Amino acid sequence: MMSRTMIALVTALLAAFQAADCRADDTSNYPSQSIKIVVPFPAGGTADTLPRIVAERLRQKWNQPVVIENKSGAGGNIGAEAVASSPADGYTLLASPPGPIAINESLYKKLLYRPSDLMPITVLGTAPNVLDVRSDFPARSVQELIAYAKANPGKVTFASQGNGSTSHLTAILFEKLTGTKMVHVPYRGTAPALQDIMGNTVDMFFDNIGSSMSLHLAGKLRILGVCGPDRAPSLPDVPTVRDSVADFVSVTWFALMAPKGTPDAVVAKLNATVTEILREPEIQAQFVKLGVQPAPMDVPATDKFIAEERIRWGDIIKSAGLTLE
């Protein structure tokens, strides 16, 4: 006859095995309910459009609702914090440009989350930034802009997607390399910044190419230069900024992340499905139309890519001596 201690031990072991079986079954059945993808910026920009394209395709593949929730503010920190503190079950994800993932830890004195609280799934795509100016701005080229800014120190205004965003840091890099001094006007995302540059409220804006290209073609703003290392195929007549400013390159990217501790099997399934979607010709065509190059990566490659980006943007922040509360 087994002792009470032995019976209790066997019972506990059986319960543990049953719980493990349930967890394994839950993973194998993922997703069994709706998925929420948090975008930490307002609707309307490329950061919002790309995950919506992917979300719709995920819905079709998995026959489960995939909902986009825009949770903006504090340079993307509010949305990132919400995801980092969510259950690590694969049902709340983050789709974001570099700010909350690779920049803000070096920039803000205090964060209520850490990028290490998020784990990578894949990079959705990359896009060169572009240098926009309002349609009636007197400078017609990057060189003319530099000359104008030097002749009018502290008078040229530049919009950004928010403090610490790639558009903000790109402008700081531009100031540093050109010896200019301009005035920062932060917005809560791409859409309101574009609205004000079209309304001639601000002078310039480093935006990603997807959001600005159609407005440039429509004459609502002017793109003076592409910030990638090479000219953009979609804007072959627009020179690169580094044609006028040596060593100037600024490319943004968009990554899909999950809360730390999300089961490896769930992350693997998300990676496999999303990268498969990113390789579909129809999806690639939609991305390219937005000026974005799809960039499907496996999880280790995504982790390495983001780590390198943290170092790169961290060096820019350090060299500029920039900190935010």
VEXZA-39468 format. One record per atom (N, C-alpha, C, CB): z, y, x. Coordinates in steps of 0.1 Angstrom, whole numbers, plus 5000, padded with zeros to 4 digits. Glycine has a CB too. Example, Ala and Ser with C-alpha at 12.3 -4.5 7.8 and 13.67 -1.06 7.14 Angstrom:
<atoms>
507849435132;507849555123;507849675132;509049555113;507149785128;507149895137;507950005129;505749945141;
</atoms>
This chain:
<atoms>
500049885008;500050005000;500050135009;501250004990;499250225005;499150355013;500350435010;497850425010;500850505020;501950605018;501450725011;502550645032;502350805006;501950924999;501251025009;503250994993;501651025021;501051115031;499551065033;501751105045;499350935034;498050885036;497150915024;498050735039;497650895012;496950925000;496551074999;497750894987;497551165003;497251305003;496151345013;498551385006;496151275025;495151295035;493751255030;495551225048;493751135024;492451085019;491851175008;492550945014;492751225000;492351314989;491751444994;493551344979;492451495004;492051625010;490651605017;493051675021;490451485024;489251465031;488051445020;489251335039;488351375009;487351364999;486951494993;487851264988;487951584991;487651714985;486851794995;488951784982;487151785008;486351855018;484951815018;486951845032;484751675018;483351625018;482551665005;483451475018;483251664994;482651714981;482251854982;483551684969;483151944988;482852084989;481652104998;484052164994;481652025009;480552035019;479251995012;480751955031;479251885004;478051844997;477551954987;478351714989;478552014980;478152124971;477452234978;479352174963;478052274990;477452384998;476052345003;478352415010;475952225007;474652175012;473652175000;474652035018;474152134988;473252134977;472852274973;473952064965;473852364974;473552504970;472452564979;474852594971;472552534992;471552575002;470252524999;472052545016;470152394996;468852324993;468252384981;469052174992;469052424972;468552484959;468252634960;469552454948;468552694971;468352834973;466852874971;468852884986;466452974964;467353064955;467553004941;466853204955;468753004936;468952964922;469253074913;470052854922;469153194918;469453314909;468753434915;471053344909;468853554909;468153664914;468653714927;468253784903;467653774935;467953824948;467853974947;466953764959;468754044954;468754194955;468454234969;470054254950;467354314971;467054374984;467354524983;465554344987;468354564992;468754704992;467954775002;470254714996;467354884998;466654975006;467455105008;465155015000;467955135020;468955245022;468355385022;469655225034;467155405016;466455535015;465855545000;465355545026;465555664996;465055684983;463655614981;464955824979;463355594968;462055534965;460955634969;461955504950;459755584971;458555664974;458055664988;458955804971;458755624998;458255615011;457855475015;459355665021;457355465027;456855325032;458055235033;456255345046;459255285036;460455195037;460755135024;461655275042;460355195013;460555144999;459355054995;460755254990;458155104998;456955034993;456754894999;455755114996;457054875012;456854745019;457654635013;457054755034;459054655012;459854555006;459454524991;461254585006;458954624984;458554594970;457354504970;458154724963;456454514979;455254424980;455754284983;454254474991;456654274993;457154144996;458054084985;458054145009;458854164978;459654124967;458854064956;460554234962;457754124953;456954074942;456353934945;455754174938;455953924958;455353794962;456453684962;454653804976;457653724967;458753624966;459053584952;460053684973;459053674943;459253644929;458253544924;459253774920;457053564927;455953464923;456153334929;454553524927;456553324942;456753204949;457953124944;456853224964;459053194942;460353124939;460653124924;461353194947;459953204916;460153204902;461653254899;459953074895;462053344907;463353414905;463153564906;464453354916;463953644899;463853784900;464253834914;464753854890;463453924920;463753984933;463754134931;462753944945;464954194931;465154334926;465354424939;466354344917;464654534939;464854644949;465854744944;463454714953;466854764952;467854874948;467854974959;469254804947;467555094955;467555214965;469055264965;466555324961;469555254977;470955304979;471055394991;471955184981;470655524989;470455615000;471655695004;469255704997;471555765016;472655855020;473155815034;473755845010;473655925041;474255905054;473355835064;475555835053;472055875064;471155815074;470855665072;471655845087;471055615060;470955475057;472155395058;469955415066;473255465062;474555385064;475155335051;475555475071;474955415040;475555365027;475055235023;475455475017;473655225023;473055105019;473354985028;471555125018;473355015041;473654905051;475054855050;473354965065;475954955047;477354915046;477554825033;478255035044;476854855023;476954775010;476454635013;476054844999;475454615020;474954485023;475854415033;473454495029;476354485043;477254415053;478454365047;477554515064;478954425036;480154385029;479954295018;480954505025;478654255015;478354165004;478554025008;476854185000;478653934998;478853795001;477653745010;478853704988;477953665019;476953605029;476253485023;477553575043;475553505012;474953385005;473453395003;475653374991;472853505009;471353515008;470853584996;470753385009;471853634987;471353694975;471453844975;472253644963;471953904986;471954044988;471354065003;473354114987;470254135004;469554155017;469354305019;468254075017;469054335031;468754475035;467354485041;469754535046;466554575036;465154605041;465254745046;464054575031;465054765059;465354905065;464454935077;466754915068;464155065079;463655105092;464755105102;463055245091;464555155114;465455135125;466855195123;464955185138;466955305117;468255385116;469555295115;468255475105;469755235104;471055165102;471155035110;471155125087;470054985115;470054865123;470154885138;468754785120;469454985143;469354995158;469655135163;467954965162;470055225155;470255365159;471655415157;469255455153;472055395145;473255475140;474555435147;473455445125;474655315153;475855285160;476055365173;475855135164;474855405179;474955495190;475155645187;473655475199;474855675174;474755815170;475955865163;473555825161;476555785154;477655825146;479055795153;477655765132;479955885152;481255865158;482055755151;482055995158;481755745138;482455645130;481555585120;483755705123;481555445119;480755375109;481755285102;479555295116;481455255089;482255165082;481755025082;482455205067;480655005090;480154875093;479654875107;478954835083;479154765112;478554755125;477254685123;479454685136;476154715131;474954645130;475154495132;473954695140;476154455140;476454315142;476954245130;477454295154;477354325119;477654265106;476454225099;478454375098;475254245104;474054205098;473254115107;473154335094;472654015101;471853925110;470353925106;472353775108;469453915116;468053935113;467453815106;467353955126;466453855098;465553755091;464153765097;465553775076;463553875096;462253905103;461954045103;461153815096;460954085111;460354225110;459254215100;459854275125;459254315091;458154315081;456854375087;458554395069;457054485094;455854545100;456254665109;454954605089;455254715116;455354825125;454354935122;455254785140;454655055124;453755165121;453955285131;453855215107;452855345136;453055455144;453555575136;451755495152;454355655141;454755785135;453555885137;456055845140;453555985129;452556095131;453156225130;451456075120;452556325136;453056465136;452356545125;452856525150;453156565115;452556645103;452956795105;453156595090;452056885100;452457025099;451957065085;451757115110;452557175080;452157225066;450757265067;453057335062;450057265056;448557285056;448157425061;448057275042;449057525060;448657665065;449357695078;449057765054;449957595085;450557625098;449557675108;451257505103;449857785116;448857845125;448357755136;449457965131;449157655141;448657565151;447757465146;449857505158;446657445153;445657345149;445557225158;444257405148;446457215168;446457105177;447857095182;445457115188;448156975189;449556955195;449757065205;449656815201;448757095214;448957195224;449257335218;447757195233;448557365207;448757495201;450157495195;447757525190;450657385189;451957375183;453057405194;452157235177;452857335206;453857355217;453857505221;453457265229;452657565222;452657705226;453257795216;451157745228;453057765203;453657845192;455157825192;453057805179;455657705194;457057685194;457757755206;457357535194;457157755217;457657825229;457757975227;456957785242;456658025220;456658165218;457558215206;455258205214;458058115198;458958145187;460158045187;458158125174;460958055198;462057955199;463057975187;462857985212;463457855182;464457855171;463857895157;465557945174;462557915156;461957955144;461157845137;461058075146;460557755144;459857645139;460857545133;458857575149;460557505120;461457405114;460857275113;461857455099;461657165115;461157035113;461956955103;461056955127;461356885094;462056805084;462356665091;461156785072;463256595085;463456455089;463856375077;464556445100;463956245078;464356155067;465856155066;463756015069;466556225075;467956225075;468556235089;468556105068;469756275091;470356275104;470356145111;471756325103;469756135123;469756005130;468555915127;470955935128;467755965118;466555885114;465555885126;465855935101;464555795125;463555795136;462755925136;462555685134;462555995124;461856125124;462756225131;461556165110;464056225130;464956315136;464956295151;466356305131;465056175156;465156145170;463756165177;465656005172;462656135169;461356165175;461156315178;460256115165;461656395169;461556545171;462456585183;462056615158;463556525184;464456555196;463756515209;465856485195;463156395209;462356355220;461256455223;461756215218;460556495213;459456595214;459956725221;458756625201;461156775216;461756895221;462056875236;462956935213;462556765239;462956735253;461756735262;463756605254;460756665258;459556655267;458656775268;458756535262;458756865258;457956985257;458757115261;457356995244;460057105262;460857225265;460857325253;460257285277;460757275241;460757365229;462157345222;459657325220;462457445214;463657445206;463357475192;464757545212;463557385182;463257395168;464457375160;462157295164;464357405147;465457395137;465257265129;465457525128;466357185128;466257065121;466657085106;467256955127;465857025097;466157035082;466156895077;465057125075;467356825076;467456685072;467256675057;468756625076;466556565053;466456525039;466956385037;464956535034;466956345024;467456205021;466256115019;468356215009;465456105029;464356015028;462956085030;464355945015;461956005030;460556055033;460056135022;459655935035;460156095009;459556164998;459956304997;459856084985;461256334997;461656484996;461156565008;463156494994;461156505019;460656575031;459156615030;460856495044;458456515025;456956535023;456756645012;456256405019;457556635002;457456734991;457556874996;458456704980;458556895005;458757035010;457757075021;460157045016;457256985028;456157025038;454957055030;455956915048;454656985019;453457025011;453757155004;453256915001;455057185001;455357314994;455557425004;456557294986;455257405017;455357505028;456757555030;454457625024;457757465027;459157505029;459557485043;460057425019;458957375049;459257345063;457957335071;460057215065;457957345084;456757355092;456157225096;457057445104;457057125100;456557005106;457456885103;456357015121;456956765105;457656645101;457056525109;457556625086;457856455116;457356325122;457656215112;458156295135;456556175106;456556075095;455855945099;455956135082;456055835092;455255725095;453855745089;455955595090;452855685095;451555705091;451255675077;450555635100;451855565072;451555525058;451855625047;452255395055;452955695049;453355795039;452455925039;454755835040;451955955051;451356085053;449756085053;451756145066;449255965055;447755955057;446956005045;447355815060;447355965033;446556005021;446756155019;447055925009;447856205022;448156355020;447356435030;449656385021;447256385042;446356445052;444856445048;446556375066;444456335043;443056325039;442756415027;442756175035;443756435018;443656525007;443856665010;444656474996;444156705022;444356835026;445656905022;443256915021;446656815018;447956865014;448856895026;448556775004;448556835037;449256865050;448256825061;450556785051;448556855073;447656815084;448456735095;447156945091;447756625099;448356545109;447656595122;448056385107;448556645132;447956695144;447856585155;448856805149;448756475154;448656375164;449356245159;449356425176;448856135165;449456005162;450455975173;448355895161;451655925170;452655905180;452655765186;453955925173;451755685182;451655555189;450955565202;450855455180;450955455210;450255465223;448755485222;450555335231;448155445211;446655455210;446355525196;446055315210;445155565195;444655625182;444755525171;443255685184;445055565159;445155475148;443755455142;446055535137;443355325140;442055295134;441855365121;441955145132;442855385113;442655455100;442455605102;443855425092;442755665114;442555805116;441955815130;443955885116;440755765132;440055765145;439855905151;438755695144;439756005143;439456145148;440756215152;438756225138;441856155150;443156225153;443656175167;444256205142;443856265176;444356225190;445756175189;444156345200;446156115200;447556075201;448356205206;447755955211;449656205203;450456315208;450556305224;451856315202;450556185229;450756175243;449456215251;451156025247;448456245244;447256305251;447656445256;446056315241;448656505249;449156635253;450556635259;449156725241;451356525256;452756515260;452856375267;453756535249;452856375280;452956245287;454256175283;452956265302;454156035282;455355955280;455855965265;456455985289;455156035257;455656045243;455055935234;455256185237;455955845229;455555735220;456655715210;455255605228;456255705197;457255685187;456655595176;457755815181;457155475175;456655375166;457855325157;455955255172;457655335144;458755285135;458455145131;458955375123;459555075126;459354935121;460354915109;459654835133;460154805103;460954775091;461354635091;460054805077;462654605090;463154475092;463954425080;464054465104;463954295078;464754235067;465954165073;463854125059;467154205068;468454155073;469254095062;469154275080;470254015067;471253955058;472653975063;470953805056;473653965054;475053975059;475353875069;476053975047;476153905079;476553805089;477253695083;477453875100;476953575087;477553455081;476753385071;478853485075;475553445067;474653375058;474253245064;473453465055;474253135056;473953005062;472653005069;473952905051;472652935080;471352925088;470252875080;471652835101;470552775071;469452715064;468852815054;469952595056;469652905049;469153015040;468253115048;470253085032;468853155059;468053245068;466753185072;468953285080;466753055075;465552985080;464552985068;465852845084;465052965056;464052955044;463553095041;464852895032;464353195042;463853335040;462853365051;465053435041;463153335063;462153365074;460853295072;462753325088;460953165069;459653085067;458853145056;460052945065;459553175045;458753225033;458253365035;459653215021;459053455040;458553595042;457453595053;459753685046;457653525064;456553535074;455253475069;457053455087;455453375060;454253315054;453553415045;454553185046;454353495038;453753595029;453053705038;454953665021;453753745049;453153845058;451853805064;454153885068;451553675064;450253625070;449153615059;450453495077;449553635047;448553625036;447553745037;449153615022;446253715037;445253825038;445453935028;443853765037;445753905016;445954005005;447154095009;446153944992;448254035013;449454115017;449054205029;450654025020;448454145039;448054215051;447254335048;447354125061;446254315038;445454425034;446254545028;444354375024;447254505020;448054605014;448854685024;449054545004;449354615034;450154675045;449254765053;450754565054;448054715057;447154795065;446754925058;445954715069;446554915045;446255035037;447355145038;446054995022;448555095040;449655195042;449855235057;450955125037;448955185065;449055215079;450055135087;449355355081;450455015081;451454935087;450854805092;452554905077;451154765104;450754635109;451754525106;450454645125;451454425098;452454315096;452954255109;451854205087;454254225110;454754175122;455654055120;455554285129;455153945114;456053835112;456553775125;455253725104;457853755126;458553695138;459553585133;459253805146;459753495142;460853405139;462153475141;460753275147;463253405138;464553475139;464953505153;465653375133;464853425163;465153465177;464353575182;465053345186;463053575179;462153685183;462653825176;460753655180;462953815164;463453935156;464753985163;463653905142;465653895166;466953935172;466654005186;467853805174;465753955194;465454005207;464754145205;464553915215;463854155196;463154285193;464154395189;462054265182;465054365180;466054465175;466954505187;466754415163;467354405195;468254435206;467554535216;468654305213;466354515219;465554595228;465454735222;464254545231;465254745208;465154875202;466454955202;464654855187;467554885201;468854945202;469055015215;469954845199;468554945226;468755005239;467855125240;468354895250;466555115235;465655225237;466055355230;464255185231;466455335217;466855455209;468255505214;466955425194;469155415219;470455455224;470255535236;471255325228;469255505245;469055585257;468555725253;467955515266;467755735242;467255865238;468455955233;466155855227;469255885225;470455955219;471356005230;471255865210;471655915240;472555955251;471956065259;472755825260;470656065262;470056165270;470056305263;468656125274;470056295250;470056425242;471556465239;469356405229;472456385242;473856415240;474156445225;474256545247;473556365217;473556385202;474656285196;472256355195;475556345188;476456265180;476556325166;477856265187;476856245156;477056285143;478456235137;475956235134;479056315128;480256275122;480056165112;480956395115;
</atoms>
